[in-house]
Amino acid sequence: MLVVAKAPVPGRVKTRLTPAFSPRQAALLAEAALRDTLDAVRAAPARRRVLVLEGTPGAWLPPGFEVEPQCGGGLDERLAYAFGLCEGPALLVGMDTPQITPALLAAGLDMAADEASFGAAEDGGFWALGLGAPRPALVRGVPMSTPSTGAVQRARLVDAGLTVRELPPLRDVDTPDDARAVAALAPWSRFAAVLSALAGAGAR
């Protein structure tokens, strides 16, 4: 399992949540989402768990994870680098979907060498990408953060001759509306609890 994430530092994460939330509050929501993600990954049936991190680990990091610094370059380069850390099947997720569960991740991890897993995001990107064998080149050069990112990435997998296992589409947390919708889908999560606490205190 690969988790590509930023350390939850105010002003550097979830900037699209402002000004509805302050930079400090946006960082609290980012930390909650990251904790939920790491908990799900920790409970998934993976042989190895790697956090590919921009920034410095904090008290939010549970045991059981290797930590690797992200490389430079665009997001496509950073994702390709993450896959290059693996020798066998790997499923990559970010920190924007705190509603993920161990069962959902287990389904994505179940790949043969000629298979891939793909979880589309509702904004046109993807929340999960799995490769049955290391193929960083399949990610490098994909235009990121566009409405067609997911379609381009999925086409790369198909064109490479891989059988694509489809995971359910999920909504990323980017905007305040996203945050409220995802919290409603995952009321058990830390993310929902933090959002509720901020709403009760008056987000600012």
C-alpha positions as CSV (number, residue, x, y, z in Angstrom):
1,M,0.0,0.0,0.0
2,L,1.2,3.5,-0.9
3,V,-0.1,6.7,0.6
4,V,0.9,9.9,-1.1
5,A,0.3,12.8,1.3
6,K,1.4,16.2,2.6
7,A,2.0,16.9,6.2
8,P,-1.0,18.8,7.6
9,V,0.6,22.2,8.0
10,P,-1.6,25.3,8.0
11,G,-1.4,27.2,4.8
12,R,0.1,24.3,2.9
13,V,-2.8,21.8,2.8
14,K,-6.5,22.0,1.8
15,T,-6.1,25.6,0.7
16,R,-9.4,25.4,-1.3
17,L,-11.2,25.0,2.0
18,T,-10.4,28.6,2.8
19,P,-11.8,31.2,3.4
20,A,-14.8,29.2,4.7
21,F,-12.2,27.6,7.1
22,S,-9.1,29.3,8.4
23,P,-5.7,27.8,7.4
24,R,-5.5,26.2,10.9
25,Q,-8.9,24.7,10.6
26,A,-8.2,23.4,7.1
27,A,-5.0,21.8,8.4
28,L,-7.1,20.1,11.2
29,L,-9.4,18.7,8.6
30,A,-6.5,17.5,6.5
31,E,-4.9,15.8,9.6
32,A,-8.2,14.1,10.3
33,A,-8.5,12.9,6.7
34,L,-4.9,11.6,6.8
35,R,-5.5,9.8,10.1
36,D,-8.6,8.1,8.7
37,T,-6.7,7.1,5.6
38,L,-3.7,5.7,7.5
39,D,-6.1,3.7,9.8
40,A,-7.8,2.1,6.8
41,V,-4.5,1.3,5.2
42,R,-3.1,-0.1,8.4
43,A,-6.1,-2.5,8.6
44,A,-5.9,-3.5,5.0
45,P,-4.2,-6.8,4.1
46,A,-1.0,-5.4,2.8
47,R,2.5,-6.8,3.3
48,R,4.1,-3.4,3.2
49,R,2.7,0.1,4.0
50,V,4.6,3.2,2.7
51,L,3.8,6.8,3.3
52,V,5.3,8.9,0.6
53,L,5.3,12.3,2.4
54,E,5.9,15.9,1.6
55,G,7.0,17.4,4.9
56,T,7.8,15.9,8.3
57,P,5.9,13.1,10.1
58,G,4.0,14.1,13.2
59,A,2.1,12.5,16.1
60,W,-0.6,11.6,13.6
61,L,1.5,8.8,12.1
62,P,0.6,5.4,13.5
63,P,3.1,2.5,13.7
64,G,3.6,0.1,10.9
65,F,4.5,2.6,8.1
66,E,7.7,3.2,6.3
67,V,8.2,6.9,5.4
68,E,9.8,8.0,2.2
69,P,10.2,11.6,1.1
70,Q,8.5,12.7,-2.1
71,C,10.6,13.5,-5.0
72,G,10.5,16.8,-6.8
73,G,8.6,17.6,-10.0
74,G,4.9,17.5,-10.8
75,L,2.3,15.2,-9.3
76,D,2.7,12.6,-12.1
77,E,6.4,12.4,-11.3
78,R,5.7,12.0,-7.6
79,L,3.2,9.2,-8.2
80,A,5.6,7.5,-10.6
81,Y,8.3,7.7,-8.0
82,A,6.1,6.1,-5.4
83,F,5.3,3.1,-7.6
84,G,9.0,2.8,-8.3
85,L,9.5,2.1,-4.6
86,C,7.7,-1.2,-5.0
87,E,8.7,-4.6,-6.3
88,G,5.3,-6.2,-6.6
89,P,1.6,-5.3,-6.7
90,A,0.9,-1.9,-5.2
91,L,-2.2,0.2,-4.6
92,L,-1.8,4.0,-4.3
93,V,-4.2,6.4,-2.5
94,G,-4.0,10.0,-1.4
95,M,-5.3,11.7,1.7
96,D,-8.5,13.2,0.2
97,T,-10.9,10.3,0.7
98,P,-11.3,9.7,4.5
99,Q,-14.4,7.5,3.7
100,I,-12.2,4.7,2.4
101,T,-12.4,1.4,4.3
102,P,-10.1,-1.6,4.7
103,A,-12.5,-3.7,2.6
104,L,-12.4,-1.3,-0.3
105,L,-8.6,-1.3,-0.2
106,A,-8.5,-5.1,0.0
107,A,-10.5,-5.2,-3.3
108,G,-8.0,-2.9,-4.9
109,L,-5.0,-4.9,-3.7
110,D,-6.2,-8.1,-5.3
111,M,-4.3,-7.9,-8.6
112,A,-2.3,-10.2,-10.8
113,A,0.8,-8.9,-12.7
114,D,-1.3,-8.1,-15.8
115,E,-4.0,-6.3,-13.9
116,A,-4.6,-2.8,-12.6
117,S,-7.1,-1.3,-10.1
118,F,-8.7,2.0,-10.8
119,G,-10.9,4.1,-8.6
120,A,-12.4,7.2,-10.3
121,A,-13.0,10.4,-8.4
122,E,-16.2,12.3,-9.0
123,D,-14.2,15.4,-10.1
124,G,-12.6,13.6,-13.0
125,G,-9.5,12.5,-11.3
126,F,-8.8,9.2,-9.5
127,W,-8.7,8.3,-5.8
128,A,-6.9,5.0,-6.2
129,L,-4.5,3.5,-8.7
130,G,-3.2,-0.1,-8.4
131,L,-0.6,-1.8,-10.6
132,G,0.0,-5.5,-10.5
133,A,3.6,-5.0,-11.4
134,P,5.8,-1.9,-11.1
135,R,5.2,0.3,-14.2
136,P,6.0,3.9,-13.2
137,A,6.0,4.9,-16.8
138,L,2.2,4.4,-17.0
139,V,1.7,7.4,-14.6
140,R,4.5,9.7,-15.8
141,G,3.2,12.3,-18.2
142,V,-0.4,12.0,-17.3
143,P,-1.9,15.6,-16.9
144,M,-2.9,15.9,-13.3
145,S,-5.7,18.0,-11.7
146,T,-7.8,18.3,-14.8
147,P,-11.3,17.0,-15.5
148,S,-9.8,14.4,-17.9
149,T,-7.0,13.1,-15.6
150,G,-8.9,9.9,-14.7
151,A,-9.9,9.2,-18.3
152,V,-6.3,9.7,-19.5
153,Q,-4.9,7.5,-16.7
154,R,-7.4,4.7,-17.3
155,A,-6.7,4.8,-21.0
156,R,-3.0,4.4,-20.3
157,L,-3.8,1.2,-18.4
158,V,-6.0,-0.2,-21.1
159,D,-3.5,0.7,-23.9
160,A,-0.8,-1.2,-21.9
161,G,-2.9,-4.3,-22.2
162,L,-3.8,-4.5,-18.5
163,T,-7.1,-5.8,-17.3
164,V,-8.6,-3.0,-15.2
165,R,-10.5,-3.8,-12.0
166,E,-12.9,-1.0,-11.3
167,L,-13.3,0.4,-7.8
168,P,-16.3,2.4,-6.7
169,P,-16.1,6.1,-7.6
170,L,-15.6,8.4,-4.6
171,R,-15.7,12.1,-3.9
172,D,-12.5,13.9,-3.0
173,V,-12.4,16.5,-0.3
174,D,-11.4,19.7,-2.0
175,T,-14.0,22.3,-1.2
176,P,-16.3,23.0,1.8
177,D,-19.2,21.3,-0.1
178,D,-17.0,18.3,-0.6
179,A,-16.2,18.2,3.1
180,R,-19.8,18.2,4.2
181,A,-20.8,15.5,1.6
182,V,-17.9,13.2,2.5
183,A,-18.5,13.6,6.3
184,A,-22.2,12.6,5.8
185,L,-21.0,9.5,4.0
186,A,-18.6,8.6,6.8
187,P,-20.2,9.7,10.0
188,W,-17.9,7.3,12.0
189,S,-14.7,9.1,10.8
190,R,-12.4,11.4,12.5
191,F,-12.9,13.7,9.6
192,A,-16.7,14.0,10.3
193,A,-16.0,14.5,14.0
194,V,-13.6,17.4,13.4
195,L,-15.9,19.0,10.8
196,S,-18.8,18.8,13.3
197,A,-16.6,20.3,16.0
198,L,-15.6,23.2,13.7
199,A,-19.1,23.8,12.7
200,G,-20.2,23.9,16.3
201,A,-17.4,26.3,17.1
202,G,-18.1,28.5,14.1
203,A,-15.7,27.9,11.2
204,R,-13.6,31.0,10.6
